[in-house]
């Protein structure tokens, strides 16, 4: 099957994000999280704005445009990249990837609530299957097998044992004031906040497009969002680049140009129009590309469970993006089935023989035929 240029451009951001994850694996241990987040945003934003100027795209005008772009920069730039960088330090790469790539679920709910986007049965099935797929890809096989065994035991023995299937951390009792710092020390919560920040940012762009060009807005939001991260890095971090070698700088350059500037520029360009649910569902492809390029470049071997996750992810994307066609096909099939199963009216033929009403001169008996159709009062005689 030959992919059109528009389809390739639509898939490109997620392929670039996946490859950037592969290149960044070796960089993360050699630098600090806030510096890494800021250096991926600020230069990329300058590059996007420069390209927008060369293309002749309009720059933001008026206080409303800059207000929305500033909010966009805070949510999708500073908060998203900040939570993501800090979360990656505090959690495993697999679990972190699962949580950050779950943001299509949040986008679908927000798009349904704010813009009234219809998700439908097949869309919900696809979103659920995508969550299962990225879990199979990112979580350790031992966790999945253990949960599967416990779920099977719960189904065979008693519903009460389902409680034991849920993994518990047995946390110590926390007072209200102590709970918030504890949550922000949890890498899982930080990754969840990062996913929610990107989901809100995706929704915000639809509003920003009323006041500014989407490509220019994307570039400026990366500049404004990256500045606080670099300022915070200068204040609380040290030795940000001392341990970086030449290969690390090359990886940072790739992540900045391709994984940030080009990827975010394309993603938010497509997010300005069309279905947000369908577009964000392609985020499920990011860990798939990361696995594939990790296998090619780093000789990483995929387990059978990860291959199953890849299959679930691809099926989920098909279900979400084809949900309207699948719904129409389902309805047509249901209508055809109803027509086929509907009882067919069989005519009843009655023959009447009469000798009494035979006219004079007629020697043969008269036979009258009456045809009656069930569910009808009409009777045709001849």
N, C-alpha and C positions, 0 to 999 in steps of 0.2 A: 504494500500500500504506500503510495507516494503522498507525503504530507505537503500541504500548501505552505507558502511563505508566511501567511497570516497565522496558521496553526503553529508553525515553528517559533514564531515570535511570541505567541501566547504561552508556549511551554518554556521558552528560554529563561525567564526569571527563576524558575524552580530548578532548572538544570544548573544555572549559575550559582544559586544558593547551595545546592548540594555539593558542587565541586569546591566552593569556597570553604565548606565545612571540612572537607578532606585536607585542603591546604592549611587550614588554621589549626589542625590537630597538633602539629609540631610547634606552633608559635605560642599557644596559650601558656605552657609551662615557663616560657622565657620572658614574659612581660606581665603587666598588671591589668586587671579587668577594665577599669575605667579608661585607662589610656588606650587599650585595645578598642573599646567601644567608640571613643572620640575620634581616633585616627581613621576608623572605617567610615565615619560620617562626614567630618568637615571637608577633607579633600574631595570626597565623592560629590558633596553638594556643590562645591566650587566648579567641578567638572560639568555637572548637569546644568548649572546656570550658564556656563560658558557655551555649551552646546545649544541651549535654548536661544541665546542671543544670536549665535551664528545661523540658526534656523529661522530667525526673525519672529520667534514666538513672543507674544506680549508679556511684559513684566507686571507684577502686581501693582495695582493703583488703588489708592483710597484706604481709609483706616479700617473699613470692614474686611477688606482682603487681607491686610496685614494682621488683623486681630485673629482671624480664622487660621492663618498660616502659623501664627505664634502658638495657638492652641494645638494645632497639628504637630508642630515641632516639639512641644512639651510632651504630648502623649506618645506619638509614634517615634520621636527621635530620642529625647532624653530618657523618658521613663522606659520605653521598650528596650533600647540598647543597654541602659543601665541595669535594669532587672535581668536582662539576658546575660550580660557579662558577669554579674555577681552570682547569678544562679548557676552558671556553668562551673564556677569555682567550687560551689558547695554541693553539687550533685553529679551523679555519673552522666556521661555523655548520652547513654542510651535512654535513661529515664528523662533526662532534660529534653532530648529530641522529641520524645513522645509528647511531652507536655506542651512544648512550644508549637509543635505541628498540629495540635488539637484546636488551634484558633479558628478553623473553618466552622466548627460547631457554634462558637460565639458569634461569628459573622452572620451565620444563617439565622440565628435567633434575633440578632439586632436588626438585620435587614427585614425580617418578617414583622417585627414590632414597629420599626420606624418607617420603612418604605412599602410595607405590605407585599413583599416578595413571596410568592407562593412556593412552598417547598414540596408539598404533596407526599404521598406514601412512598414512592420510589426515591424521592430525595432524602427522606428520613432514613430509609433502609440503607441508602448509600453512605450517609454520614456515619451511621452506626458501624457499618462494615469498614469504613475508613479508619474509625477509631480502633477497631479490632486489628486492622492491618498494621498501623503504625505501632501498636503495642507489641505485636509479634516481631516487628522489625527491631524495635529499640530496647525492649525489656530482656533481661537474661532468660535463657531457655529454662533454667532451673525454676524460676518463678512461675513461668507459664505452665510448665508440667506439674508443678506442685499445686497451683490453683486448679488446674484441670482435674487432678486426682481428688482434691477436696470437694470440688463441685460434683464430681461423679458420686462420691461417697454421700454427699448431702442429698442428692436426688434418689439414691438407692435406699437410704435408711430413714432419714427424717428431715423435714424442712427446718427443724430446730438447729441442725448442724450447719446450716448456711452461715450462721454467725461466726463459726470457726474458720470459714473460708476467707473472711475479710481480714487482710493483714493489719495487725495492730502494732503500734509503737510503744504501748504502755507508758505514756508520758506521765511525768509527775504532775500532781495537781498544781494548777497555775491560777493566780489571782488575775483579775481583769487587767490591771496595769502591767503585769508581767507577761501577758499573752502576746501583745503586739510585738515586742522585741524578739520573742521566741519565734514568731511566724516569719519575721524578716531574716532570721538566721537560718531558716529552712530553705534549702535550695529548691525544693519542689514548689513551695509557695511563690518564690521569686520567679520561677519559670512560668507558673500559672499567671502571675501578674503580668509578665512579659507578653504572654499569649493574648490576654485580655487587652493590653495596651495596643498591640498591633491590630486587633479586631476593631477597637474603637477608632483607631487611626484610619483604617480602611473605610469605615462608615463616614468619618469626617470628610474625607476627600470628595465624596459625592456632593456635600454642601459647599465645600471650598470652590468647586468648579463653577459655581454660580457667580463668583467674584474674581477668579483668577484662572490663568491657564494651568492645567494639571501638571505639565512638565516643569514649568517655572516654579510652581508651588512646591513640587517635590524637591527641587534643588535647594530652594530657600529654607525649607523645613529641615533639611539635613544640615545646612550651615548653622541655623539657629539652635537646632537640637544638639549638635556636636560641641558647640562652644562650652556650655555648662559642664559637659563630661570632661573636657580637657582642663577646665579650671578646677574642677573637683579633684582630678587626678594630680594636678600640680600641688594641691593643698594637702592631700591625705596619703598620696602614694610616693614611692621613691624607687629609683633604679628601674624606670620604666623601659628604657631601651639599651641598658648596658649589656645585657645578656643576649641581645638579638644579634644573630650572625647574618651573613649575606643571603642565605636561603630563606631565613625568616623575613627579611625585608622584601624579598621577591614574593613570598607568600602574602605578606601584608599588602603589597602593591596589587596583586591579583584580586584579593578580597575587597580592596577599596574600589578598584576600577570596574571589575566584572561583577563581584558579589554585592556591591552597594550601588555604584553609579548607574550601571546599565540595568541591573536586575530591578532596582527600585523604580528607576525611570520607566521601564516597560510595565511593571506591575501596576503602578498607580495611573499610568496612561490608560490601561485597559479597565482599571477600576472606575474611571470617570464615567463610563457608560457600560451598559450590559448588566447581566445578572451578577451581583456580588457573591451570591451563594455558589454559582457555578465557577467563578474565577477563584474564589478562596479555596474551593475544594481541590484545586490543582496543587495546593500546598502539600497535600498528602504525597505528591511526587518527590518532594525535597529529600526525605530519607531514602527513597528508592534510588535517586540519582547518587546520593552520598554512598550508598552501599555499592552500587555498580562501579563508580569511579574509585572507591576504596579498594575494590577487588582488582581493578585494572592497574592502578598506580601504586598501591601499597600491598598488593597480593593478599588482601584480606579475603577469607573464605566465608561464604554465606552458609548458615546452617539450614536444614530442612524447614525449621519453623520460620526463619527469616524469608525463605522463598515462598512459603505459604502467606506470609504477611505481604510480600510484594504482589502476589496474585489477588489477595483481598483488596489491596489498595487500588490496583488497576480496575478491578470490577466496580469498586465504589465510585471511582471517578466517572466511569461509563454511566452508572445508574443516575448520578447526580446531574450530569450534563445532558443526558437523554431522557430526563424524567418526564418532560412534557410529551415527547413522542411515545414513550412507554405507556403513559396514562391514556393517550388517545388510542393506541393499539389495544390496550386492555379493555377500554370501553367498547370498541368495535367488536372485539372478540366476544364480549359479554352479550352485545346485542344480537350477534349472529347465533350464539348459543340459545338465547331466548327464542329466536325464531324457529330454530331447529327443534327445540323441545316443546314448542307450543302445539297442542293437539290440532290435527287437521280435520276439518269438517268433511265427513263422508256422506254423500247424498244417499237418501233412502228411497228406493223405487218401489212403488206400490202398483200392482196390477188389479184392475177392477173388471170383472166379467158381468155383463148384464144382458139378459134375454128379454126382460120386461119392457125396456125402453127402446126395443129394436123398431125402427121405422118400417112402414109398410113397403113391401117389395124387397127388403133386405133379408137375405137368407143366412148370411154369416153373422156370428155373434160379434157384438161390439166390445172391444177391449180398450179401456181408458188407462192411461199411465199418469201417475202423480209422483212428482219428484219433490222430496222434502229435504231441506238442508238443516242439520242440527243447529241449535242456537239461533234459529230464525223462524219467524211465523209465516214466511212466504211459502206458498205451495204452487208449483207450476204444473199445469195439467195439459195433456194433449190427447 
